[in-house]
Amino acid sequence: MTSVTYDRLGVGVIATIGVTAIAVLVVPSLGTDWPFVMAAGLVLVALRSGILAVRTATGRTVPPGARRRPAAGSSGQHHHRAPATSTAGPVVAPSHDTGLLTTRVLTLSKHGADECENEDASAIARDGHLVAVADGASSAYASGEWSRLLVERFVGAGPAPLSDGHEGFVEACAQAWQDVTALEPDADWWAVEAQRRGSYATFAGVTISESGEWEASVVGDCCVLATDAGGELLSAFPLERPEQFTSTPSMLQTNDPAAGLWCRTVGHMVPGDALFVASDGLAEWLLAEPGDRLSWIRDAGATQIEARLDQERASGAMVNDDVTLVVVRHGRGESDG
């Protein structure tokens, strides 16, 4: 059981005792039955704490109560996050054409939120052969910073970013996160507690060879969708249908590099094919109607995309979440409109 769970268990015990005492005073008819009422309350508190401990240990939930602080801005030319000074509008990177691959990036904060609150991050190697997207848990401390560190390390580690193993990759990122989020000795107690609990994010990283062979490594519900030149969906990984998305995906954790269920798949691109690496909210929406939506978002201009996705999220047709998408097309593409 984690220390977070012990904290919640202690609060629950105290609350149960207090509520029982008040009940005895307010409802005298309880008489000698008050021990049974208290015992039932304590059992419920213990069960809830136990469930939280199991789900946290397996990386399927985030301890509540953590708060994030605005993270530092990007340092790499092909790393993308919402700028801290922006208050509206999408971040769309110009198409980057290497001859073999053309890349495009879109990121939007939640509908109604400032761009500096965006907890997603993406990064692309200069030649387009390494791509990563991460989605930080909204309730975790500095999760945007955690997302940024994951994608930057994946793209900056060379042609084999996971050569040291999954745990080694996460451990190095976690150490960097600890350094970046270190607090002053006189920091508020709640900030210290939130930082101690750590941060969480889902992740997708893709490597693409000169011959068009690609490999995706994913934790959680960031998705990699492959299409042909006509926009027809060829494969979706690790989730294939909207109903498979849940509120408790596996996550990479700063406090436990071994946590998180890694999934891997491979494929091959030919001229005209495209890969879409998307955070969960957008991936779920795309998979609901892949035939129309994938080709549309591949070719639409930034203003069109922003307007439609804002409308979809405002109406409830799409989950109101941060949105990040990297599109990699095999062969020369046209510039963004």
N, C-alpha and C positions, 0 to 999 in steps of 0.2 A: 504494500500500500504506500503510495507516495506521500511526501510531507504535505502536499496540497490537500490530499484526502484526509490526513490526520487533522489538519486545520479545520476542514469542513465538518468532520466528525465531532470535534470538540464544540464547535458552535452549535451543532445540532443537538448535542446532549444538553448543553446549557439551556437552549431554547425549549426543549422538551420539558425539562424540570420546571422552568418558569411558567410555561403554559399550564402544566398540571397543577401547580400551586394556585394559579389564578382560578382555574376551573373548580378546585375544591372550595375556594372562598365564594365564588359566584354561584355554584351549584351544590348546595349543602347535601343534596340527596345522593351525591356520590359516596358519602360516608367512607366505609372501609374499602370501597372499590378503587380508590385512587391508585394503589400500587399497580393494578392491572392496566389502568389507563397509561401510566408512566411507562410500564414495561412494553406495551404495544408501541408507544411512540419511539422508544429507544431501539426496538427491533427494526422499525421502518427506517430510522436514521442510519443504522448499521448496514442495512441492505442497500440503501441508496449509495452510501459511501463505498461499499464493496463493489457495486456495479461501476461507479466512477473510476475506481482504482484499476479494474480489469480493462476498461475501455481506454483509459489513459496509457496503460502499460503496452497496449497493442497498437497505439498510435491512432485510434479511431475516434478520439474526441480531444477537445482542448479544454484544459482547466479554466473555468470561468473566472471572471474578475480581473484578468490581465488587460492592461491598456497599452497601446502602442504610442510612440511619440513620432513626430515627423522625421523621416530618415534623411540622411545626406543625399545630395544629388548624384547623378551619374558621372563616372569619370572616363568612360570609354566611348569612342565615336559611334560604335554600333551597339551600345547598351541603351535600353529605352525604359524610362519611367516618367510618370507625370512630373513636370518640373515643379519645385516647391513654390515658385512665384506665380504659377498660373492659377486662375480661378475658374476658368471655363474653357470648353473646347477639347477636342481630341488631340492626341499626340500621334501623328502619322509621319513615319520616316520616309524620305524619298526612296523610290526603287533603287536598289543597288545591283548593278548588272556586272557580273564577272565574265560573261561570255557563255559559261556553262549554266550558271544559276542566276536567277533574278529573285531578290528578296524584298519583301514589303512588310511593314510593321504597323499595327493599329493598337492603341490602348486608350480606354475610356474609363473614368471613374464611375462609381455607382450613380444612377440617375438622382440628381438633386444634391450630390456631394461635390466638394472641391476636388480638383485634380491632385492636390497634395495629399489627399487621403487615399489615393490609389495604392493598394498593397500588392498589386501584380508587378512583375518585372519580366523583361525579355532581353536576350542578348544574341548577337549574330557575329560569327567570325568574319573578318574582312573578305574572305573568299567565298563566304556563304556555305561552307561545308560543315559548320557547327552551328546549331541553333538550340536555344533553350528558352522555356517559359516556366515561371513559377508563380504560384498564387498563395499569398500569405493569409493565414487564418485571421479573420477580422477581430476576434476577441483576444488574440495573443499580443504580447509586448513586442514592439518594433518588428512586426512581421514583414513589413515592406522592405526593411533592411535585410532580413533573412532571405527573402526572395531574391533581392539584388545580388547578395553574395553567392547564392547557389548558381544563378545563371552566369555570373561573371567568371566564376571558377571553372565551370564546365566549358565555357567557350575559350577561356584563356589557358587551359591546361594542355593544349596541343592536340594532335590528331587522335589521341586515345585518352580522353578525359577521365575515364573510369579505370585506368590501368592499375591503379593502386587498390582497387576494390571499392565497392559501394560504401562500406563503413569508413574507409580511409578518406574518401571524398567528402562525406558528410562531416567527419571529425575535423578536417581542416577548415571547412566552412564554419562549423560551430565555434572553433577557436577564434576565427576572425570576427564572428558576431559578438562573442564575449568581449573582445577588445574594443570593438566599435561602440557597444552599448554600455561599457563600464561606467558606473555612476560615481559621483563625488561622495566622500565620506559623510557629508551632511545632507545627502539626498533624502527626500521624504520617504517614510517607511513603506508607503504603498508602492512607490516606484521600485524600491529595493526588492520588495516581495514579488512584484510583477516580473522584474528582470530575472529573479532567481527561478521563477517557474519556467522561463524560457519561451521559445517561439516555435511556430509550426508552419509548414507550407507544403502544398502539393507541387509536383515537379514533372516536367517532361524535357528530355534532352535528345537531340537527334544528330547523328553524324552521317554525312553523305560523301561518298567516294567520287573520284573523277569518272568512274565508269557508271555512276548512277545508283550504285548499291547504297541503301540506307539502313540504318539501325536506330531504333528508338528505345530509350530506357525511361520508364515512367513510374512514379509513385503517386497514387491517388487518382484524381479524376481530370487532370489536364489530359487532353486527347490529341492524337495524331491521326488526321484524316487524309487519305490519299485519293486523288482523283485523276482521271485521264484528261486528254486535251479538250474533250467535250463537256467536262464538268461532272461526269458520272462518278459516283462514289465507288472506289475499288475496295477500300478497307477502312475500318475505324478501330482504333486501339487506344486504351484498353477496354473502353465501353463502346457499344454499338447501337444502343437504343436509348431514347430519353428516359424511359422508366428505370434504367439501371443506375441513374445518378441518385445519390443519397446525401444526407447532411453529415455523414460520418465517414468520409474517405480516409484511407491511410495517408499518413503525413510524415515528412521528414522533421525530426525534432532536434533542437539545439542541445537539449539535455540528455539525449540518448541516440547516438549515431547509429546504433544497430536497429532502431525502430524504423518502421516503414516497410511496406511490402513492395519490392522492386519487380516490375514486369518488363519483359523485353520482346520485341518483335523486329523482323527485318522485311525489306522489300526492295524493289528495283524501279527506278524512274527512267522513262524514255522521253525524248523531246515532246513537249506539250503537257506532260504530267505536272501535277502540283502536289505539294504537301502543305496541309494546314495544321499548325501547332497552336492549339487554343486552350484558354483557361475554361473552367467547367461550365460557367453560365452560358457562354457563347457556344461551346461545343454541344451542349444539350439542345440549344435552339437550332443549330445547324442540322443536327441529326433528326429533328422532328420532320423536316422537309428537305432532305439533302439535295434532291434533284434540282430544285429551284434556288435554294439559298447559297449553296457553295459556289456556283457559277456567278451568281449575283455579287456576292461579297468579294469574289476574286477580281471582278472587273469594275465595280462601282467606285466612284470618287469618294474622297474623305467626307465631304459635306453630306452626300447621300447616305453614307454608312452611319454617320453620327445621328442624323435626323431619324433614320428608320429604327436604329437600335434604341434611341431615347424613347421613341414612341412605343416600341414593343415592351420596354421595361416599365414605362409609366402605366401602360394598360394592363400589366400583369401577364402578358403573353410570353414574356421572358423573365427569368429570375433577375431581380435588381441586384446585380453584383458588378464588381469591377470586370472589365472586358479586355482581354489581350489576345492578339492574333498575330502570328508570323506566317506569311505565305511564301513558300519557296517554289519557284517555277523552273522547270528544266528547259533551258534554251532562252534566247533573248526575249524580253518582255517590253511592254510599253510603260512609259512613265505614269505615275499616279495622276488621276485627274482631280 
